[in-house]
Amino acid sequence: MEGRQGLMEYNAKIVNRLKRSKGQLEGVLNMIDDEKDCAEIVTQLTAVRSSLDRAIGLIVAENLLDCIQNNKNENEDFTEDERIQQAIKLLMKSR
């Protein structure tokens, strides 16, 4: 996808990871429909959560600099340190 000012780029690796997470979640729904054991369902939900956490990490890591630079243009009142703190908060929020 072509990046535009103010928007993050999402590469194929991130999109594929999210599609994989979507497939895992659909599998969990099928497991519930099939009345599978609750321990199996929780195990699969944990895998979905882990997959989403990795996707969030990729998005933040691969777009961190872009976020900081673009926020500079949008928020001229913020210092570079304040923009870095915003990025750290975003990382922490993802946990």
Residue pairs with C-beta under 8 A, 6 or more apart in sequence:
1 9
1 10
1 11
2 9
3 9
3 66
5 70
5 73
6 70
6 73
6 74
8 59
8 63
8 66
8 67
9 62
9 63
9 66
10 59
11 62
13 58
14 55
14 58
14 59
14 62
17 51
17 54
17 55
17 58
18 52
18 55
20 51
21 48
21 51
21 52
21 55
24 44
24 47
24 48
24 51
25 48
27 44
28 41
28 44
28 45
28 48
31 40
31 41
31 44
32 41
53 94
53 95
56 94
57 94
60 87
60 90
60 91
60 94
64 87
67 87
67 90
68 80
68 83
68 84
68 86
68 87
71 78
71 83
71 86
72 78
72 80
72 83
75 83
78 86
